[in-house]
Structures are given as C-alpha cells and as structure tokens.
C-alpha cells in the first residue's frame, strides 16, 4: 500500500483509518476470528459502534423485494438501529435509501477501495450517506484505496457486513445468491439470520424460503427482528456499543451480555453445528440421500432441532439438499 497515497487521502476531511487496536474499532467486528486489521472509513466512524442490522439480497430484485427492503430499512432506523449493507444494486440500494430518506445514518461496506464507488450508479447515494450532518453514515472498506471491484473481493466483504451486525436479514435471494454466503458467514459468527418470504413462483424467493424452511427467523416487519434481538439481549443493546473484548472470539463473548436464562429461550435460533467428529446429525448423513423422517428416527431429535442443525451444516458447506433429502459432501467424509 502506498503510504503517500494513504496520507494524502487521510488529509481530506471525513476520511479515517481505524485499526483493530483503536478504541473506535467496531466492537462486534473485533469479535470475529478473521476481522480486518484496519478499515478505511469515509464519513462518521463513531457510527460503527452503534447496533446494526444488515439487510441484503438480490441485485436483480423484484419490485416486491425492493419495496420490502425499503420498508424494513425505514422501520429499523426508526427503532434506533443502523442499517448496514453492501451498496450493491437492488436490495442493498433500497435499504440504504430508506435510511437516507429517514434522515438516519447507514453503513455501506464496499467490495472495492474508497477511491471510487461501485456500482457507479450509486455514487450519488454514497455521497448522501456521507454528507456532513447529524445523519452522516459511513462507507468502509478493508481494501487498498485503489482496489477495483473484482469478484473475489465480495465474499470477503460479506463477512464484514455480517460481522458488524447483530443479525442479517435476507430479503430476496436465489439459491446461488451471494446473500446466502452472507447468511452462512453470519451463522459462523454467531449472528442472527432472518429471512423475508416471497412468491412461490419466483426464483428470487427460493434462497429465503430455504433459510426459513431450515430455521431462519421469518420477517414481515421490523418488529419481528426487534422482538427476536431483544429476547436475546434483554434490553441490553445499549451495552454493545461500550463493549471492548480483550481478545477475538467467534461468538461466545457476545453472549456474555445475556442472562443465564437465555439458553432456554434460544431454541428457535440458528446455531453453529458441533464439530464434525461429534455431530450426531452428520454421522447419519452419507453420500446416499436421506430424508427428514429417517433422520428423526436415527438421531432422536425433533424436526425443529434437526432443521437448525441441517441448516447450520448446509450453510457451512458440509452437506447439500436435493429434493427434500440431504447428502454429505464427498470432501467432508
């Protein structure tokens, strides 16, 4: 990285470099095992300590999806959350626009350096996000300032979106959508996974329906997100902005803000699966497809418990689902 270029960029008003040792580094992001060592920030870095919910989804979205993303974004900002997304076309754009329209800050995590904005069509929106004032948000990136928007940058970018947030809400997604990558990363980071149902006739709803089928929290309004998050944190959301973990962790430390009674209240949330050599569900799945009924008989678990474990294993890339049956990936035998 060219130090002269970085120094010149930092000399411009509103530009910042936040390192992992800085007290202003996002507290939740610091907890993930692969947190970036530093972040380039344009706008207000203090926003990064606020409780966030990520809204992600298809670039090639439907009118329905865009309307829902905008409404959820507006509702979440009115309830005090910062909306986080990736500034991509479609769902991301509507989520950011909702915050801007509501005169509230929003955080956009870019898959390129901050010398430019991608996609170019969102340069105006990016300018609105970082415009000085009480509603100033932030554009952030871990990449070199002149890094371009190449495809390999976006999965890595997605881990920051989920890492910054209490949970990830997927509005529309095909089965091959990058939004499902973000959901998988959220699960690995011990974040909440939410999904919005859509038309059974739309390919763009299939990713969300698969998440819902296997245990994600169904979202119709922001109240569904708020109720779930508050049930986990029992009114202690304000503490998150003050937390500064001493060492990185993958999620156990985040749960320290809950009470001991929380464990019995979390049966409906997605959980990280046990290690492969001790996972009773995984030991029952081989290369021959197996259905839910057979898994219930073999494991002794309920359908609800199985659904959570199957989703965790599927999002972790250990198993795949084909027509209502699951198979173990050959590489994971």
Secondary structure, 3 states (H helix, E strand, C coil): CCHHHHHHHHCCCCEEEEECCCCCCCHHHHHCCCCCCEEEEEECHHHHHCCEEEEECCCCCCHHHHHHHHHHHHHHHHCCCEEEECCCCCHHHHHHHHHHHCCCCEEEECCCCCCCCCCHHHHHHHHHHCCCCCCCCEEEECCCCCCCCCHHHHHHHHHHHHHHCCEEEECCCCCCCHHHHHHHHHHHCCCEEEECCCCCCCHHHHHHHHHHHCCCEECCCHHHHHHHHHHHHCCCHHHHCCCCCCCCCCCCCHHHHCCHHHHHHCCCCCCCCCCHHHCCCHHHCCCCCEEHHHHHHHHCCCHHHHHHHHHHHHHCCCEEEECCEEEECHHHC
